[in-house]
Amino acid sequence: MRNALYFGDNLKVMREMQRGSYHVCYLDPPYNSGRNYNLFLAGSKVQQKAFDDIWRWDDAARENQEAVLRYDGRHPELVETMADLSCCLSGFNTMLRASKGRSEAESMRAYLAFMAPRLAEIWRLLSPNGSVYLHCDAHASHYLKCMMDVIFGARQFRNELVWCYSGGGIPRKDFPRKHDVILRYARGEEVLFNVERKPYKANTQQVGKHSTLSGGHEIDLARGTPVTDWWTDIKTVTGWNPEKLGYPTQKPRALLERIIKASSNPGDIVFDPFCGCGATVDAAHGLGRHWVGIELTVLALEPMERRLRERYKLRPNVDYRIEGYPRTLQDALLLAEQNPTERLRV
Ligand SMILES: C[S@@+](CC[C@H](N)C(=O)[O-])C[C@H]1O[C@@H](n2cnc3c(N)ncnc32)[C@H](O)[C@@H]1O
C-alpha cells in the first residue's frame, strides 16, 4: 500500500522518510495570517478549532530555529543547506528588527523558523526531476521566496503562479486582496513538466501560422494556447460548492489537478506535508498517481476519509495506510506533545 496518511508534526515524519521519494510536492502551510481556523463538525453547525495561524517567539519557535542552527547532521545532504539557512534566518532577524514593530517582527521570526527546516526536508525528499509548489499569500511570500532561493538555488525558481479568485471580505481602505501566490521550484536542472493547453478566445482566427488577435504571434488554433502563470478559471471552495467539506482553508480539487498533471505522470507519487482535508490526495488519486499526506490535526481525518470513500470507495487501512492516528488517550497526549506550536487541542 503506497498511499498513506500520516498524523503528526510533519518535520518529525519527514525526517524519517527516504530521500528522493516524491515526484511532486504541493504544500499549503499556515501563512502567518494571525487567525484561528475553525472546522464545522460533520452535518452540524457546531465549530471546533482545527488549527491556528498565530505565531509567537516561544519555546516551540526556539526549537524550530535550533533544528536549523544546530542541525544534528542526520541527513548529510542537508548539512550545507542548514548552514546556509542559518545565515538566512539571522539575516531575516536583522531585517525584521529594523522594519517591523516588535510583536510583528517576533511573530514573523517564529513563522520563518517553523518553515525553514520543513522546506529543507522537502528539498531532500524530491526526486531529481521533481518540483515543489509552495502555496502562500502576501503575508510572507516575499520572505519564503528568499528562503526557497537559499534551499533550492535561485536558478531553480520556475514560476510565481497567481491564483485569482473572487468572494466576500471587502476592506474599506485597501484594494480587496483576491489572489494567492504559488511558488514553483524544480529540484534539479532537468524537470518534468507537461504543458496544459486551453482553447483560444472564441473570436480568435488563424491566418496562416498567425492569429488576428495575438499581435502577429504564431499560433495553432487546433492545439490551443498554453495555460499561463495567472489562473482565473478556478473557483474557491465556498458557499454552496458541492466540494465543500467544512474544513477551513480547503483548496479546490481543480487547482491541485492542474499542478499534479503539470508536474507528474500516472504512477508517480504526490506528496502534501500540510494536507488538511485532503484536496491533494483526492486529486492525485483521481489522476492515477500514488499519494502521501501528513497532517497534524486529527480533526482532518474525518473529512479526508469521507471524500476518499465517497469518490473512490477507498477504505482506510485496506486501500491506504493511516499512520500515527491516536487510538487511545495516551496516543492523543503523545501527539499533542509533538505539536511544534504547542497549541493542538485533543
Ligand atoms: C492551510 S491548511 C491546508 C489545507 C489543505 N490544502 C486543504 O485543501 O484542505 C494547513 C494545514 O496544515 C496543518 N499543519 C500545521 N502545522 C503542521 C505541522 N507541523 N505538521 C503537519 N500539519 C500541519 C494544519 O492543521 C492545517 O490543516
The ligand as a Gaussian input file, in Angstrom:
#p B3LYP/6-31G(d) Opt

LIG

0 1
 C       -3.857000      25.869000       5.057000
 S       -4.240000      24.319000       5.742000
 C       -4.150000      23.188000       4.403000
 C       -5.466000      22.988000       3.696000
 C       -5.391000      21.956000       2.592000
 N       -4.630000      22.424000       1.469000
 C       -6.790000      21.565000       2.119000
 O       -7.134000      21.764000       0.960000
 O       -7.538000      21.075000       2.961000
 C       -2.766000      23.994000       6.642000
 C       -2.798000      22.663000       7.350000
 O       -1.527000      22.396000       7.901000
 C       -1.699000      21.712000       9.125000
 N       -0.440000      21.838000       9.891000
 C        0.035000      22.911000      10.555000
 N        1.222000      22.638000      11.119000
 C        1.531000      21.359000      10.780000
 C        2.634000      20.501000      11.050000
 N        3.672000      20.908000      11.765000
 N        2.612000      19.226000      10.571000
 C        1.560000      18.793000       9.807000
 N        0.482000      19.576000       9.515000
 C        0.466000      20.833000       9.989000
 C       -2.899000      22.391000       9.755000
 O       -3.511000      21.584000      10.740000
 C       -3.787000      22.624000       8.533000
 O       -4.676000      21.550000       8.332000

